[in-house]
């Protein structure tokens, strides 16, 4: 492990993606400081404290919340880099758009302002989303979306989450461009597709809920939905590269493994885990059945407009600039399930074979 100069701040350190980033940074020899909403929540702090026992520098944790100014000045003090990962991610459509927009946009501005005022932060890496590239439920046939594309925040085909990610990222770029010369800082963004992979904390975030439902029988029929996915370990690597590579500065970076129909995902999991005592359904779900079920389960409303739609995203910059070669989708999906079984999120069958 090589020692690196400077301290790296990781916001929202207890989150699914952030945990992988913190562990990677510690393994690489960086001094890491992480923000959490509360230093009293031991359930969330426990995975952080045991992330990297061999780390040369112990993880420092500070309390800071995106909805408050308190703590951010202290959080960024003396840091060379800031990886702003913290972000709200809904399990269901919010009752009001403002419930997502305000924390996302104002929280991002709050973090960037603290970085600009610190006098030490050289570069910020913002975790955005593929939803800020093309989050609309409409699609231009045959088009491959890339870093030059932006979601239209005025489109009725854009849901509240995609709108919040787009507005937050745009606010970040506008903020950095408006800084006076004496406060200039560099910005790079990571725009991942649906993030999967092994969970460190055992908490199932929204992006993993899909796999959990396939495995535990709560999704008996499979919606005809096209999924762009990536591996959380590749996302962590992308953040590290975007932080240190000169050519990454002032650019967006899509992180995407590839695209699969949800039914193909079900078949991959069935082939791997059926011999291990798990039943994974592969029957297609009629649209009418999904529409009716959406009145019972509000999370289903998030996918209704995407049924039968295909979306294609580039990963050229990820591979050529960041030099991150994506893992195979099959590996990511299988590791996702193993991680949830090992954490107890999915019940361990009698025939389960640990990886």
Secondary structure, DSSP 8 states (H G I E B T S, - for coil): ----SSEEEETTTTSHHHHHHHHHHHHTT-EEEEEES-TT-HHHHHHHHTS-TT-SS--EEEE--TT-STTHHHHHTTEEEEEE------SS--SSTHHHHHHHHHHHHHHHHHHHHHS---EEEEE--THHHH--S---TT-EE-TT----TT-TTS-HHHHHHHHHHHHHHHHHHHS-GGG--EEEEEEESEEES--SSS---HHHHHHHHHHHTS--SB--BEEEEEEHHHHHHHHHHHHH-GGGTT-EEEE--EEEEHHHHHHHHHHHHGGGT------B--HHHHHHHTTT-GGGHHHHTTBT---EE--HHHHHTS------HHHHHHHHHHHHHHTTSS---TT----
